[in-house]
Amino acid sequence: MGYAKKALDYAIQTDKLNELVSQLENFIEAAKEELSNNQENINSIVGDPIQVKHKGRQPNRYKSGGKLLQKKKKTIRDVMNVNDQHIGPVIQDFSNQKRARHCQKCKKTGHYAPRCPNI
């Protein structure tokens, strides 16, 4: 690794410092030219990607066997119906109904607070 230091010492001892400097300048110019030619070749090869893959949630989740995972249905249960003999609450299952959206601002169903039409 000490080649530059040795070359500088020898150039100073033999009084040929100008010759060493000119050789180093020629070497630097040749290296720059070679690097610029390589950069032009690289720029012509590498281009923009044709299609961009966005990150995000997968549309469907798969089980380990490759089958689609079925979503669970949300059910609403009514506990308000009480038997006349007060034995216990009778739970009716409304599996066809889904929970509706409730706005936090106006407490109405069908929308969320950021898109509330009443404000």
N, C-alpha and C positions, 0 to 999 in steps of 0.2 A: 504493500500500500504506500510506502514512502517514496514512490517513483517521482512524484512532483517535487518533493523536497530535495531529492538527490539531483534531479535535473536542474533545479534552480541553483543549488550549490555549485554544480559543475559549470553552469553558464556564467555565474559570477566569477569563479576562479579563472576561467579561460577568456573572460571579457567578451562573451558572445550572448549577452542578455537580449539584445535586439533581435537576434536570430531566433531565440527561444520564444519570444513574444510573438513574432510573426508566424511561427509554426503553430502556436496555440490559437491565434486568431483564425488561421486557415482551417484548423481542425473544428473550431466552434462554428464557423460559417458552413462547413460541409455537413456537420451534424444537424444544424438548424434546417438546412435545405432538405436533408433526408427525412427529418421529422415532419416537415410541412408536406412533402409528397405522400407520406404515410397517412397523414390526417385527411388529405383530399380523398384518398382511396377509402378510408374508413367512413367518411361522411357520405360517399356515394353508395356504400353497401348498406349502412344502417339507416332505416327510414322510420317514419311514424307507424305505429301499429294500426292495422286495418280495423280491428274491432277491439273495443275496450271492455274488459270484464269488470263489472261493478261488484262491490262487496254488498252483501245484504243477506237477509234471511232466505233460506231455501223455500221453494214453494210448497213442498211436501216433505215430510220426514219419513224415513224408511226404517222398518225393523231390520234386525240383523239378517233375516232370510230374504230380504229384498221385497217384502210385501209392504204396501202402503199402510201407515198407521191410521186407524179410524179415529176420528175425533169423538169425544164423549159429548152427549147431548146434555145441555143444562136444563134442569127441570125446576119448576116453581111448585112448592108445596104449600097448601093452604091449611093452616092450623086453626083457623077461626071456627071451623065447624066442630061443635062440641056435642057429644051425645046427651040426650035428655036425662039419663040416669047418672050423669057425671062420672062415668067409668073412666074416661080418658079422652084425649083429643083424637078425633078421627082425621087422618091425613089423607087428603085427596091429591092425587098426582095429576098435574096438568103437563103432560109430556109434549104436547103440541105447541105450547106457548114458550116463548123465549123472554128473557129479561130485556126490558126496553132501556134505552139510554136515558139518563136523567141529567139535566143541566144543573150545575151547582148554583147558578145565579138565580134562575127563575123557577127552578124545581119542576119544569115540564119535561115530558118525554119526547124523544125523537131527535135530540141534538145534544151536543156537549157545550160547555161554557165558552170556549174560544169562538164558536160560530153561533152564538145566541142571537136570534133576530130581535129580541125584545130590548136590547140595549142600545 
